[in-house]
Amino acid sequence: MRYLCMIFATAEQMSVLSPGELRDFVNAHLDYDDQLRASGQLVASEGLEAARTAAVVRVRNGKLSVTDGPFVETNEQLGGFYLVEAANEEEAVRLAAGIPSARVGSIEVRPVVVWEGKP
């Protein structure tokens, strides 16, 4: 079963990292990617640009609305994700705990919906 592990952190949590610590942090993620890929459990992983670069798209009554920036005012912002294959939620949580960002922010783990008739 697939699980989406969403990485959340505040700007403050990330701002305390020195340039060297940030480099090590990114490299730890890349190393974890390699580990999950080797085990066959990594489907995809990506980091995201800052929430200030976001565009929020809505269509209401056929009318397009685009707003710059994040949708909601919140301290924690989505910074990236891992899409993993896991036998169950317990294993998905174990995999999420290995994501280096779990030591700085938080990881939300959700099962991916499999629609009837879809792989």
Secondary structure, DSSP 8 states (H G I E B T S, - for coil): -EEEEEEEEEHHHHHTS-HHHHHHHHHHHHHHHHHHHHHT-EEEEEE---GGG-EEEEEETTEEEEEES-SS--SEEEEEEEEEE-SSHHHHHHHHHTSGGGGTSEEEEEE----TT--
